[in-house]
Every structure is written in structure tokens, then in C-alpha cells.
Amino acid sequence: MEHRFASSVNRIQKLVETASVDLQTRIRIALIGGLAVSAWGAVRATQDIDLLADSDPSPIRNPRLRNDLKRFFEGKTLRGRVAGCEPDDPIPLLLRLTLGSAFTGPEVDMLWEHKRWHQEALQRRIEIKSGKLRVFLLHPEDLILMKLDAGGRQDLLDVQTVLASHPPDLDIERLKRNAARIRVQKLLDNCVREAIEKTRSQ
């Protein structure tokens, strides 16, 4: 992991652990953005930290917890903004934070799970160690599913790059089954073809 992100990732993970204790609500997080893509061997430039989070209860359906989370992070010299508050929004809850007392650190987007397979993905999250840093990130198959579900141009390029890097934990047949389950199999098939072409051209 890039040194400029290591301390920020370490800090946000410790803050989430503290929030879990203070709010008496266990919060799980995992990297899902460019840093997660890079962790699986597909180097990608990024300027922020993207996380998937869940808790029970969920702040999507619990306004009090949502407000408590925002106040908690604001009290830790973080600038926080909550986007989305309704269960039928495309992104029901996104907690956007800026690290650092001078707000000069990277932005952190904490997306709260709102689909059953998001919960399953967080249950399968993988812990890796980078020096003294402990990092949780999604299994490469779940990361690919998240990217396919988002469907943006960069998301699909990320999928192609991760596939072309052949992470050892990736089972392509299982990935195809799960992609069919969440109705993104056509996108996956296209990305697989593009990844094969990339590999051949290298």
C-alpha cells in the first residue's frame, strides 16, 4: 500500500473500532476502491479511500445511529457529510469524511451495505498485513461484483485489470455464478474477454 495512504487507512480503522465501542454497535469495514484494486495486484492511481461498511442495526434504517455516527466522526476532528437517507435511494447511505484537523488528508467514502450480498461480501473480507498495518479488504470476487454492480467506466476497467492480474483466490466459475445471481453476468463476460485480450497483448 502506498505510504501516503497507510497512516490514513490505519487511522480510519482505529476510529471505526472506537466508534463500535462508543456507540455499542459493531461496525465492519473493508476497502473497495482503488486501494483494494491495487492490493490484488492491479496497480491503480487513486486519490481517496473507499470503504464498504455494515452494522446491526443499520444507520440506513436507524436515524439516531446515523446522527450518532456523524457526531462521532465530527468530534474526532473529521469533517463529515451524510449523503442519502432513504432506503429507496440508489445509494441509501454514504458517509463522506475528510481526515486531518486541517482537512488536508484524503477523502474517505464509507458506503453502507444495502443489499444482502454486500453483507455476505463483508463476512468474507480478507485481512492482510502491510508492515505494522492491518487492512481488511473484499475478496477479489466480491470486489469485482461491487465494481460490476456500479457499472461505471472506471469500475469496468478495474474489473478487467483485476481479472488480468489473476489473483490466487479468484475462482472464475464461482464468480460467474454469483454474477448471474445479481444480474451482471453479461458485463462480466465482456470484462473477461477484454482481460484476455489485455493478457495476450502484454
MODELLER restraints for C-alpha pairs under 7 A, 6 or more apart:
rsr = mdl.restraints
at = mdl.atoms
rsr.add(forms.Gaussian(group=physical.xy_distance, feature=features.Distance(at['CA:1:A'], at['CA:39:A']), mean=7.00, stdev=0.5))
rsr.add(forms.Gaussian(group=physical.xy_distance, feature=features.Distance(at['CA:10:A'], at['CA:133:A']), mean=6.45, stdev=0.5))
rsr.add(forms.Gaussian(group=physical.xy_distance, feature=features.Distance(at['CA:16:A'], at['CA:27:A']), mean=6.72, stdev=0.5))
rsr.add(forms.Gaussian(group=physical.xy_distance, feature=features.Distance(at['CA:20:A'], at['CA:26:A']), mean=4.72, stdev=0.5))
rsr.add(forms.Gaussian(group=physical.xy_distance, feature=features.Distance(at['CA:20:A'], at['CA:27:A']), mean=5.61, stdev=0.5))
rsr.add(forms.Gaussian(group=physical.xy_distance, feature=features.Distance(at['CA:25:A'], at['CA:55:A']), mean=6.60, stdev=0.5))
rsr.add(forms.Gaussian(group=physical.xy_distance, feature=features.Distance(at['CA:25:A'], at['CA:56:A']), mean=6.58, stdev=0.5))
rsr.add(forms.Gaussian(group=physical.xy_distance, feature=features.Distance(at['CA:26:A'], at['CA:55:A']), mean=5.73, stdev=0.5))
rsr.add(forms.Gaussian(group=physical.xy_distance, feature=features.Distance(at['CA:26:A'], at['CA:56:A']), mean=6.93, stdev=0.5))
rsr.add(forms.Gaussian(group=physical.xy_distance, feature=features.Distance(at['CA:27:A'], at['CA:53:A']), mean=6.74, stdev=0.5))
rsr.add(forms.Gaussian(group=physical.xy_distance, feature=features.Distance(at['CA:27:A'], at['CA:54:A']), mean=5.72, stdev=0.5))
rsr.add(forms.Gaussian(group=physical.xy_distance, feature=features.Distance(at['CA:27:A'], at['CA:55:A']), mean=4.73, stdev=0.5))
rsr.add(forms.Gaussian(group=physical.xy_distance, feature=features.Distance(at['CA:28:A'], at['CA:53:A']), mean=5.45, stdev=0.5))
rsr.add(forms.Gaussian(group=physical.xy_distance, feature=features.Distance(at['CA:28:A'], at['CA:54:A']), mean=5.49, stdev=0.5))
rsr.add(forms.Gaussian(group=physical.xy_distance, feature=features.Distance(at['CA:28:A'], at['CA:55:A']), mean=6.55, stdev=0.5))
rsr.add(forms.Gaussian(group=physical.xy_distance, feature=features.Distance(at['CA:29:A'], at['CA:51:A']), mean=6.21, stdev=0.5))
rsr.add(forms.Gaussian(group=physical.xy_distance, feature=features.Distance(at['CA:29:A'], at['CA:52:A']), mean=5.46, stdev=0.5))
rsr.add(forms.Gaussian(group=physical.xy_distance, feature=features.Distance(at['CA:29:A'], at['CA:53:A']), mean=4.36, stdev=0.5))
rsr.add(forms.Gaussian(group=physical.xy_distance, feature=features.Distance(at['CA:29:A'], at['CA:54:A']), mean=6.79, stdev=0.5))
rsr.add(forms.Gaussian(group=physical.xy_distance, feature=features.Distance(at['CA:30:A'], at['CA:51:A']), mean=5.43, stdev=0.5))
rsr.add(forms.Gaussian(group=physical.xy_distance, feature=features.Distance(at['CA:30:A'], at['CA:52:A']), mean=5.42, stdev=0.5))
rsr.add(forms.Gaussian(group=physical.xy_distance, feature=features.Distance(at['CA:30:A'], at['CA:53:A']), mean=6.75, stdev=0.5))
rsr.add(forms.Gaussian(group=physical.xy_distance, feature=features.Distance(at['CA:30:A'], at['CA:122:A']), mean=6.92, stdev=0.5))
rsr.add(forms.Gaussian(group=physical.xy_distance, feature=features.Distance(at['CA:30:A'], at['CA:125:A']), mean=6.64, stdev=0.5))
rsr.add(forms.Gaussian(group=physical.xy_distance, feature=features.Distance(at['CA:30:A'], at['CA:136:A']), mean=4.86, stdev=0.5))
rsr.add(forms.Gaussian(group=physical.xy_distance, feature=features.Distance(at['CA:30:A'], at['CA:137:A']), mean=4.34, stdev=0.5))
rsr.add(forms.Gaussian(group=physical.xy_distance, feature=features.Distance(at['CA:30:A'], at['CA:138:A']), mean=5.86, stdev=0.5))
rsr.add(forms.Gaussian(group=physical.xy_distance, feature=features.Distance(at['CA:31:A'], at['CA:50:A']), mean=5.89, stdev=0.5))
rsr.add(forms.Gaussian(group=physical.xy_distance, feature=features.Distance(at['CA:31:A'], at['CA:51:A']), mean=4.58, stdev=0.5))
rsr.add(forms.Gaussian(group=physical.xy_distance, feature=features.Distance(at['CA:31:A'], at['CA:52:A']), mean=6.48, stdev=0.5))
rsr.add(forms.Gaussian(group=physical.xy_distance, feature=features.Distance(at['CA:31:A'], at['CA:136:A']), mean=6.33, stdev=0.5))
rsr.add(forms.Gaussian(group=physical.xy_distance, feature=features.Distance(at['CA:31:A'], at['CA:137:A']), mean=4.46, stdev=0.5))
rsr.add(forms.Gaussian(group=physical.xy_distance, feature=features.Distance(at['CA:31:A'], at['CA:138:A']), mean=6.38, stdev=0.5))
rsr.add(forms.Gaussian(group=physical.xy_distance, feature=features.Distance(at['CA:32:A'], at['CA:50:A']), mean=5.57, stdev=0.5))
rsr.add(forms.Gaussian(group=physical.xy_distance, feature=features.Distance(at['CA:32:A'], at['CA:51:A']), mean=5.34, stdev=0.5))
rsr.add(forms.Gaussian(group=physical.xy_distance, feature=features.Distance(at['CA:32:A'], at['CA:52:A']), mean=6.35, stdev=0.5))
rsr.add(forms.Gaussian(group=physical.xy_distance, feature=features.Distance(at['CA:32:A'], at['CA:137:A']), mean=6.58, stdev=0.5))
rsr.add(forms.Gaussian(group=physical.xy_distance, feature=features.Distance(at['CA:32:A'], at['CA:138:A']), mean=6.39, stdev=0.5))
rsr.add(forms.Gaussian(group=physical.xy_distance, feature=features.Distance(at['CA:32:A'], at['CA:143:A']), mean=6.20, stdev=0.5))
rsr.add(forms.Gaussian(group=physical.xy_distance, feature=features.Distance(at['CA:33:A'], at['CA:49:A']), mean=6.62, stdev=0.5))
rsr.add(forms.Gaussian(group=physical.xy_distance, feature=features.Distance(at['CA:33:A'], at['CA:50:A']), mean=4.82, stdev=0.5))
rsr.add(forms.Gaussian(group=physical.xy_distance, feature=features.Distance(at['CA:34:A'], at['CA:44:A']), mean=5.91, stdev=0.5))
rsr.add(forms.Gaussian(group=physical.xy_distance, feature=features.Distance(at['CA:34:A'], at['CA:45:A']), mean=6.77, stdev=0.5))
rsr.add(forms.Gaussian(group=physical.xy_distance, feature=features.Distance(at['CA:34:A'], at['CA:46:A']), mean=5.51, stdev=0.5))
rsr.add(forms.Gaussian(group=physical.xy_distance, feature=features.Distance(at['CA:36:A'], at['CA:137:A']), mean=6.19, stdev=0.5))
rsr.add(forms.Gaussian(group=physical.xy_distance, feature=features.Distance(at['CA:37:A'], at['CA:43:A']), mean=6.93, stdev=0.5))
rsr.add(forms.Gaussian(group=physical.xy_distance, feature=features.Distance(at['CA:37:A'], at['CA:44:A']), mean=6.79, stdev=0.5))
rsr.add(forms.Gaussian(group=physical.xy_distance, feature=features.Distance(at['CA:37:A'], at['CA:158:A']), mean=6.83, stdev=0.5))
rsr.add(forms.Gaussian(group=physical.xy_distance, feature=features.Distance(at['CA:37:A'], at['CA:162:A']), mean=6.60, stdev=0.5))
rsr.add(forms.Gaussian(group=physical.xy_distance, feature=features.Distance(at['CA:38:A'], at['CA:44:A']), mean=5.68, stdev=0.5))
rsr.add(forms.Gaussian(group=physical.xy_distance, feature=features.Distance(at['CA:40:A'], at['CA:140:A']), mean=6.94, stdev=0.5))
rsr.add(forms.Gaussian(group=physical.xy_distance, feature=features.Distance(at['CA:40:A'], at['CA:162:A']), mean=6.72, stdev=0.5))
rsr.add(forms.Gaussian(group=physical.xy_distance, feature=features.Distance(at['CA:40:A'], at['CA:167:A']), mean=6.03, stdev=0.5))
rsr.add(forms.Gaussian(group=physical.xy_distance, feature=features.Distance(at['CA:41:A'], at['CA:165:A']), mean=5.97, stdev=0.5))
rsr.add(forms.Gaussian(group=physical.xy_distance, feature=features.Distance(at['CA:42:A'], at['CA:161:A']), mean=5.78, stdev=0.5))
rsr.add(forms.Gaussian(group=physical.xy_distance, feature=features.Distance(at['CA:42:A'], at['CA:162:A']), mean=5.52, stdev=0.5))
rsr.add(forms.Gaussian(group=physical.xy_distance, feature=features.Distance(at['CA:42:A'], at['CA:165:A']), mean=6.04, stdev=0.5))
rsr.add(forms.Gaussian(group=physical.xy_distance, feature=features.Distance(at['CA:47:A'], at['CA:106:A']), mean=6.57, stdev=0.5))
rsr.add(forms.Gaussian(group=physical.xy_distance, feature=features.Distance(at['CA:48:A'], at['CA:106:A']), mean=5.14, stdev=0.5))
rsr.add(forms.Gaussian(group=physical.xy_distance, feature=features.Distance(at['CA:48:A'], at['CA:107:A']), mean=5.06, stdev=0.5))
rsr.add(forms.Gaussian(group=physical.xy_distance, feature=features.Distance(at['CA:48:A'], at['CA:108:A']), mean=6.00, stdev=0.5))
rsr.add(forms.Gaussian(group=physical.xy_distance, feature=features.Distance(at['CA:49:A'], at['CA:106:A']), mean=6.92, stdev=0.5))
rsr.add(forms.Gaussian(group=physical.xy_distance, feature=features.Distance(at['CA:49:A'], at['CA:107:A']), mean=6.30, stdev=0.5))
rsr.add(forms.Gaussian(group=physical.xy_distance, feature=features.Distance(at['CA:49:A'], at['CA:108:A']), mean=4.75, stdev=0.5))
rsr.add(forms.Gaussian(group=physical.xy_distance, feature=features.Distance(at['CA:49:A'], at['CA:109:A']), mean=6.33, stdev=0.5))
rsr.add(forms.Gaussian(group=physical.xy_distance, feature=features.Distance(at['CA:50:A'], at['CA:108:A']), mean=5.88, stdev=0.5))
rsr.add(forms.Gaussian(group=physical.xy_distance, feature=features.Distance(at['CA:50:A'], at['CA:109:A']), mean=4.90, stdev=0.5))
rsr.add(forms.Gaussian(group=physical.xy_distance, feature=features.Distance(at['CA:50:A'], at['CA:110:A']), mean=6.13, stdev=0.5))
rsr.add(forms.Gaussian(group=physical.xy_distance, feature=features.Distance(at['CA:51:A'], at['CA:109:A']), mean=6.13, stdev=0.5))
rsr.add(forms.Gaussian(group=physical.xy_distance, feature=features.Distance(at['CA:51:A'], at['CA:110:A']), mean=4.76, stdev=0.5))
rsr.add(forms.Gaussian(group=physical.xy_distance, feature=features.Distance(at['CA:51:A'], at['CA:111:A']), mean=6.05, stdev=0.5))
rsr.add(forms.Gaussian(group=physical.xy_distance, feature=features.Distance(at['CA:52:A'], at['CA:110:A']), mean=5.84, stdev=0.5))
rsr.add(forms.Gaussian(group=physical.xy_distance, feature=features.Distance(at['CA:52:A'], at['CA:111:A']), mean=4.94, stdev=0.5))
rsr.add(forms.Gaussian(group=physical.xy_distance, feature=features.Distance(at['CA:52:A'], at['CA:112:A']), mean=5.89, stdev=0.5))
rsr.add(forms.Gaussian(group=physical.xy_distance, feature=features.Distance(at['CA:52:A'], at['CA:113:A']), mean=6.47, stdev=0.5))
rsr.add(forms.Gaussian(group=physical.xy_distance, feature=features.Distance(at['CA:53:A'], at['CA:110:A']), mean=6.42, stdev=0.5))
rsr.add(forms.Gaussian(group=physical.xy_distance, feature=features.Distance(at['CA:53:A'], at['CA:111:A']), mean=6.01, stdev=0.5))
rsr.add(forms.Gaussian(group=physical.xy_distance, feature=features.Distance(at['CA:53:A'], at['CA:112:A']), mean=4.81, stdev=0.5))
rsr.add(forms.Gaussian(group=physical.xy_distance, feature=features.Distance(at['CA:53:A'], at['CA:113:A']), mean=5.93, stdev=0.5))
rsr.add(forms.Gaussian(group=physical.xy_distance, feature=features.Distance(at['CA:54:A'], at['CA:112:A']), mean=5.62, stdev=0.5))
rsr.add(forms.Gaussian(group=physical.xy_distance, feature=features.Distance(at['CA:54:A'], at['CA:113:A']), mean=5.50, stdev=0.5))
rsr.add(forms.Gaussian(group=physical.xy_distance, feature=features.Distance(at['CA:59:A'], at['CA:65:A']), mean=5.23, stdev=0.5))
rsr.add(forms.Gaussian(group=physical.xy_distance, feature=features.Distance(at['CA:59:A'], at['CA:66:A']), mean=4.57, stdev=0.5))
rsr.add(forms.Gaussian(group=physical.xy_distance, feature=features.Distance(at['CA:60:A'], at['CA:85:A']), mean=6.44, stdev=0.5))
rsr.add(forms.Gaussian(group=physical.xy_distance, feature=features.Distance(at['CA:60:A'], at['CA:87:A']), mean=6.62, stdev=0.5))
rsr.add(forms.Gaussian(group=physical.xy_distance, feature=features.Distance(at['CA:60:A'], at['CA:92:A']), mean=6.51, stdev=0.5))
rsr.add(forms.Gaussian(group=physical.xy_distance, feature=features.Distance(at['CA:60:A'], at['CA:93:A']), mean=6.05, stdev=0.5))
rsr.add(forms.Gaussian(group=physical.xy_distance, feature=features.Distance(at['CA:70:A'], at['CA:80:A']), mean=6.28, stdev=0.5))
rsr.add(forms.Gaussian(group=physical.xy_distance, feature=features.Distance(at['CA:73:A'], at['CA:80:A']), mean=6.65, stdev=0.5))
rsr.add(forms.Gaussian(group=physical.xy_distance, feature=features.Distance(at['CA:74:A'], at['CA:80:A']), mean=5.99, stdev=0.5))
rsr.add(forms.Gaussian(group=physical.xy_distance, feature=features.Distance(at['CA:77:A'], at['CA:100:A']), mean=6.60, stdev=0.5))
rsr.add(forms.Gaussian(group=physical.xy_distance, feature=features.Distance(at['CA:77:A'], at['CA:101:A']), mean=5.14, stdev=0.5))
rsr.add(forms.Gaussian(group=physical.xy_distance, feature=features.Distance(at['CA:78:A'], at['CA:97:A']), mean=6.29, stdev=0.5))
rsr.add(forms.Gaussian(group=physical.xy_distance, feature=features.Distance(at['CA:78:A'], at['CA:98:A']), mean=5.71, stdev=0.5))
rsr.add(forms.Gaussian(group=physical.xy_distance, feature=features.Distance(at['CA:78:A'], at['CA:99:A']), mean=5.42, stdev=0.5))
rsr.add(forms.Gaussian(group=physical.xy_distance, feature=features.Distance(at['CA:78:A'], at['CA:100:A']), mean=6.33, stdev=0.5))
rsr.add(forms.Gaussian(group=physical.xy_distance, feature=features.Distance(at['CA:78:A'], at['CA:101:A']), mean=6.65, stdev=0.5))
rsr.add(forms.Gaussian(group=physical.xy_distance, feature=features.Distance(at['CA:79:A'], at['CA:97:A']), mean=5.47, stdev=0.5))
rsr.add(forms.Gaussian(group=physical.xy_distance, feature=features.Distance(at['CA:79:A'], at['CA:98:A']), mean=5.25, stdev=0.5))
rsr.add(forms.Gaussian(group=physical.xy_distance, feature=features.Distance(at['CA:80:A'], at['CA:95:A']), mean=6.87, stdev=0.5))
rsr.add(forms.Gaussian(group=physical.xy_distance, feature=features.Distance(at['CA:80:A'], at['CA:96:A']), mean=5.59, stdev=0.5))
rsr.add(forms.Gaussian(group=physical.xy_distance, feature=features.Distance(at['CA:80:A'], at['CA:97:A']), mean=4.48, stdev=0.5))
rsr.add(forms.Gaussian(group=physical.xy_distance, feature=features.Distance(at['CA:80:A'], at['CA:98:A']), mean=6.73, stdev=0.5))
rsr.add(forms.Gaussian(group=physical.xy_distance, feature=features.Distance(at['CA:81:A'], at['CA:95:A']), mean=5.90, stdev=0.5))
rsr.add(forms.Gaussian(group=physical.xy_distance, feature=features.Distance(at['CA:81:A'], at['CA:96:A']), mean=5.12, stdev=0.5))
rsr.add(forms.Gaussian(group=physical.xy_distance, feature=features.Distance(at['CA:81:A'], at['CA:97:A']), mean=6.52, stdev=0.5))
rsr.add(forms.Gaussian(group=physical.xy_distance, feature=features.Distance(at['CA:82:A'], at['CA:93:A']), mean=6.94, stdev=0.5))
rsr.add(forms.Gaussian(group=physical.xy_distance, feature=features.Distance(at['CA:82:A'], at['CA:94:A']), mean=5.83, stdev=0.5))
rsr.add(forms.Gaussian(group=physical.xy_distance, feature=features.Distance(at['CA:82:A'], at['CA:95:A']), mean=4.71, stdev=0.5))
rsr.add(forms.Gaussian(group=physical.xy_distance, feature=features.Distance(at['CA:82:A'], at['CA:96:A']), mean=6.25, stdev=0.5))
rsr.add(forms.Gaussian(group=physical.xy_distance, feature=features.Distance(at['CA:83:A'], at['CA:93:A']), mean=5.84, stdev=0.5))
rsr.add(forms.Gaussian(group=physical.xy_distance, feature=features.Distance(at['CA:83:A'], at['CA:94:A']), mean=5.03, stdev=0.5))
rsr.add(forms.Gaussian(group=physical.xy_distance, feature=features.Distance(at['CA:83:A'], at['CA:95:A']), mean=6.36, stdev=0.5))
rsr.add(forms.Gaussian(group=physical.xy_distance, feature=features.Distance(at['CA:84:A'], at['CA:91:A']), mean=6.31, stdev=0.5))
rsr.add(forms.Gaussian(group=physical.xy_distance, feature=features.Distance(at['CA:84:A'], at['CA:92:A']), mean=4.87, stdev=0.5))
rsr.add(forms.Gaussian(group=physical.xy_distance, feature=features.Distance(at['CA:84:A'], at['CA:93:A']), mean=4.75, stdev=0.5))
rsr.add(forms.Gaussian(group=physical.xy_distance, feature=features.Distance(at['CA:84:A'], at['CA:94:A']), mean=6.35, stdev=0.5))
rsr.add(forms.Gaussian(group=physical.xy_distance, feature=features.Distance(at['CA:85:A'], at['CA:92:A']), mean=5.51, stdev=0.5))
rsr.add(forms.Gaussian(group=physical.xy_distance, feature=features.Distance(at['CA:85:A'], at['CA:93:A']), mean=5.73, stdev=0.5))
rsr.add(forms.Gaussian(group=physical.xy_distance, feature=features.Distance(at['CA:86:A'], at['CA:92:A']), mean=5.42, stdev=0.5))
rsr.add(forms.Gaussian(group=physical.xy_distance, feature=features.Distance(at['CA:93:A'], at['CA:111:A']), mean=6.25, stdev=0.5))
rsr.add(forms.Gaussian(group=physical.xy_distance, feature=features.Distance(at['CA:93:A'], at['CA:112:A']), mean=5.63, stdev=0.5))
rsr.add(forms.Gaussian(group=physical.xy_distance, feature=features.Distance(at['CA:94:A'], at['CA:109:A']), mean=6.56, stdev=0.5))
rsr.add(forms.Gaussian(group=physical.xy_distance, feature=features.Distance(at['CA:94:A'], at['CA:110:A']), mean=5.61, stdev=0.5))
rsr.add(forms.Gaussian(group=physical.xy_distance, feature=features.Distance(at['CA:94:A'], at['CA:111:A']), mean=4.62, stdev=0.5))
rsr.add(forms.Gaussian(group=physical.xy_distance, feature=features.Distance(at['CA:94:A'], at['CA:112:A']), mean=6.28, stdev=0.5))
rsr.add(forms.Gaussian(group=physical.xy_distance, feature=features.Distance(at['CA:95:A'], at['CA:109:A']), mean=5.92, stdev=0.5))
rsr.add(forms.Gaussian(group=physical.xy_distance, feature=features.Distance(at['CA:95:A'], at['CA:110:A']), mean=4.99, stdev=0.5))
rsr.add(forms.Gaussian(group=physical.xy_distance, feature=features.Distance(at['CA:95:A'], at['CA:111:A']), mean=6.49, stdev=0.5))
rsr.add(forms.Gaussian(group=physical.xy_distance, feature=features.Distance(at['CA:96:A'], at['CA:108:A']), mean=5.66, stdev=0.5))
rsr.add(forms.Gaussian(group=physical.xy_distance, feature=features.Distance(at['CA:96:A'], at['CA:109:A']), mean=4.63, stdev=0.5))
rsr.add(forms.Gaussian(group=physical.xy_distance, feature=features.Distance(at['CA:96:A'], at['CA:110:A']), mean=6.23, stdev=0.5))
rsr.add(forms.Gaussian(group=physical.xy_distance, feature=features.Distance(at['CA:97:A'], at['CA:107:A']), mean=5.70, stdev=0.5))
rsr.add(forms.Gaussian(group=physical.xy_distance, feature=features.Distance(at['CA:97:A'], at['CA:108:A']), mean=4.96, stdev=0.5))
rsr.add(forms.Gaussian(group=physical.xy_distance, feature=features.Distance(at['CA:97:A'], at['CA:109:A']), mean=6.48, stdev=0.5))
rsr.add(forms.Gaussian(group=physical.xy_distance, feature=features.Distance(at['CA:98:A'], at['CA:105:A']), mean=6.24, stdev=0.5))
rsr.add(forms.Gaussian(group=physical.xy_distance, feature=features.Distance(at['CA:98:A'], at['CA:106:A']), mean=6.14, stdev=0.5))
rsr.add(forms.Gaussian(group=physical.xy_distance, feature=features.Distance(at['CA:98:A'], at['CA:107:A']), mean=4.57, stdev=0.5))
rsr.add(forms.Gaussian(group=physical.xy_distance, feature=features.Distance(at['CA:98:A'], at['CA:108:A']), mean=6.09, stdev=0.5))
rsr.add(forms.Gaussian(group=physical.xy_distance, feature=features.Distance(at['CA:99:A'], at['CA:105:A']), mean=4.81, stdev=0.5))
rsr.add(forms.Gaussian(group=physical.xy_distance, feature=features.Distance(at['CA:99:A'], at['CA:106:A']), mean=6.19, stdev=0.5))
rsr.add(forms.Gaussian(group=physical.xy_distance, feature=features.Distance(at['CA:99:A'], at['CA:107:A']), mean=6.61, stdev=0.5))
rsr.add(forms.Gaussian(group=physical.xy_distance, feature=features.Distance(at['CA:113:A'], at['CA:119:A']), mean=6.52, stdev=0.5))
rsr.add(forms.Gaussian(group=physical.xy_distance, feature=features.Distance(at['CA:121:A'], at['CA:138:A']), mean=6.62, stdev=0.5))
rsr.add(forms.Gaussian(group=physical.xy_distance, feature=features.Distance(at['CA:121:A'], at['CA:142:A']), mean=5.74, stdev=0.5))
rsr.add(forms.Gaussian(group=physical.xy_distance, feature=features.Distance(at['CA:122:A'], at['CA:138:A']), mean=6.79, stdev=0.5))
rsr.add(forms.Gaussian(group=physical.xy_distance, feature=features.Distance(at['CA:124:A'], at['CA:139:A']), mean=6.49, stdev=0.5))
rsr.add(forms.Gaussian(group=physical.xy_distance, feature=features.Distance(at['CA:125:A'], at['CA:136:A']), mean=6.31, stdev=0.5))
rsr.add(forms.Gaussian(group=physical.xy_distance, feature=features.Distance(at['CA:125:A'], at['CA:137:A']), mean=5.57, stdev=0.5))
rsr.add(forms.Gaussian(group=physical.xy_distance, feature=features.Distance(at['CA:125:A'], at['CA:138:A']), mean=4.60, stdev=0.5))
rsr.add(forms.Gaussian(group=physical.xy_distance, feature=features.Distance(at['CA:125:A'], at['CA:139:A']), mean=5.61, stdev=0.5))
rsr.add(forms.Gaussian(group=physical.xy_distance, feature=features.Distance(at['CA:126:A'], at['CA:136:A']), mean=5.52, stdev=0.5))
rsr.add(forms.Gaussian(group=physical.xy_distance, feature=features.Distance(at['CA:126:A'], at['CA:137:A']), mean=5.46, stdev=0.5))
rsr.add(forms.Gaussian(group=physical.xy_distance, feature=features.Distance(at['CA:126:A'], at['CA:138:A']), mean=6.05, stdev=0.5))
rsr.add(forms.Gaussian(group=physical.xy_distance, feature=features.Distance(at['CA:126:A'], at['CA:139:A']), mean=6.04, stdev=0.5))
rsr.add(forms.Gaussian(group=physical.xy_distance, feature=features.Distance(at['CA:127:A'], at['CA:134:A']), mean=6.77, stdev=0.5))
rsr.add(forms.Gaussian(group=physical.xy_distance, feature=features.Distance(at['CA:127:A'], at['CA:135:A']), mean=5.58, stdev=0.5))
rsr.add(forms.Gaussian(group=physical.xy_distance, feature=features.Distance(at['CA:127:A'], at['CA:136:A']), mean=4.48, stdev=0.5))
rsr.add(forms.Gaussian(group=physical.xy_distance, feature=features.Distance(at['CA:127:A'], at['CA:137:A']), mean=6.54, stdev=0.5))
rsr.add(forms.Gaussian(group=physical.xy_distance, feature=features.Distance(at['CA:128:A'], at['CA:134:A']), mean=5.96, stdev=0.5))
rsr.add(forms.Gaussian(group=physical.xy_distance, feature=features.Distance(at['CA:128:A'], at['CA:135:A']), mean=5.32, stdev=0.5))
rsr.add(forms.Gaussian(group=physical.xy_distance, feature=features.Distance(at['CA:128:A'], at['CA:136:A']), mean=6.38, stdev=0.5))
rsr.add(forms.Gaussian(group=physical.xy_distance, feature=features.Distance(at['CA:129:A'], at['CA:135:A']), mean=6.11, stdev=0.5))
rsr.add(forms.Gaussian(group=physical.xy_distance, feature=features.Distance(at['CA:140:A'], at['CA:170:A']), mean=6.28, stdev=0.5))
rsr.add(forms.Gaussian(group=physical.xy_distance, feature=features.Distance(at['CA:141:A'], at['CA:170:A']), mean=6.04, stdev=0.5))
rsr.add(forms.Gaussian(group=physical.xy_distance, feature=features.Distance(at['CA:141:A'], at['CA:175:A']), mean=5.92, stdev=0.5))
rsr.add(forms.Gaussian(group=physical.xy_distance, feature=features.Distance(at['CA:144:A'], at['CA:159:A']), mean=5.53, stdev=0.5))
rsr.add(forms.Gaussian(group=physical.xy_distance, feature=features.Distance(at['CA:145:A'], at['CA:179:A']), mean=6.55, stdev=0.5))
rsr.add(forms.Gaussian(group=physical.xy_distance, feature=features.Distance(at['CA:147:A'], at['CA:155:A']), mean=4.91, stdev=0.5))
rsr.add(forms.Gaussian(group=physical.xy_distance, feature=features.Distance(at['CA:147:A'], at['CA:156:A']), mean=6.51, stdev=0.5))
rsr.add(forms.Gaussian(group=physical.xy_distance, feature=features.Distance(at['CA:147:A'], at['CA:159:A']), mean=6.63, stdev=0.5))
rsr.add(forms.Gaussian(group=physical.xy_distance, feature=features.Distance(at['CA:148:A'], at['CA:155:A']), mean=6.73, stdev=0.5))
rsr.add(forms.Gaussian(group=physical.xy_distance, feature=features.Distance(at['CA:148:A'], at['CA:156:A']), mean=6.37, stdev=0.5))
rsr.add(forms.Gaussian(group=physical.xy_distance, feature=features.Distance(at['CA:148:A'], at['CA:184:A']), mean=6.39, stdev=0.5))
rsr.add(forms.Gaussian(group=physical.xy_distance, feature=features.Distance(at['CA:148:A'], at['CA:187:A']), mean=6.68, stdev=0.5))
rsr.add(forms.Gaussian(group=physical.xy_distance, feature=features.Distance(at['CA:149:A'], at['CA:184:A']), mean=6.67, stdev=0.5))
rsr.add(forms.Gaussian(group=physical.xy_distance, feature=features.Distance(at['CA:156:A'], at['CA:191:A']), mean=6.88, stdev=0.5))
rsr.add(forms.Gaussian(group=physical.xy_distance, feature=features.Distance(at['CA:159:A'], at['CA:191:A']), mean=6.60, stdev=0.5))
rsr.add(forms.Gaussian(group=physical.xy_distance, feature=features.Distance(at['CA:160:A'], at['CA:191:A']), mean=5.20, stdev=0.5))
rsr.add(forms.Gaussian(group=physical.xy_distance, feature=features.Distance(at['CA:160:A'], at['CA:192:A']), mean=6.61, stdev=0.5))
rsr.add(forms.Gaussian(group=physical.xy_distance, feature=features.Distance(at['CA:160:A'], at['CA:194:A']), mean=6.36, stdev=0.5))
rsr.add(forms.Gaussian(group=physical.xy_distance, feature=features.Distance(at['CA:160:A'], at['CA:195:A']), mean=4.86, stdev=0.5))
rsr.add(forms.Gaussian(group=physical.xy_distance, feature=features.Distance(at['CA:161:A'], at['CA:195:A']), mean=6.68, stdev=0.5))
rsr.add(forms.Gaussian(group=physical.xy_distance, feature=features.Distance(at['CA:163:A'], at['CA:192:A']), mean=6.97, stdev=0.5))
rsr.add(forms.Gaussian(group=physical.xy_distance, feature=features.Distance(at['CA:163:A'], at['CA:195:A']), mean=6.09, stdev=0.5))
rsr.add(forms.Gaussian(group=physical.xy_distance, feature=features.Distance(at['CA:164:A'], at['CA:195:A']), mean=5.04, stdev=0.5))
rsr.add(forms.Gaussian(group=physical.xy_distance, feature=features.Distance(at['CA:164:A'], at['CA:196:A']), mean=6.88, stdev=0.5))
rsr.add(forms.Gaussian(group=physical.xy_distance, feature=features.Distance(at['CA:164:A'], at['CA:199:A']), mean=6.10, stdev=0.5))
rsr.add(forms.Gaussian(group=physical.xy_distance, feature=features.Distance(at['CA:176:A'], at['CA:185:A']), mean=6.41, stdev=0.5))
rsr.add(forms.Gaussian(group=physical.xy_distance, feature=features.Distance(at['CA:179:A'], at['CA:185:A']), mean=4.83, stdev=0.5))
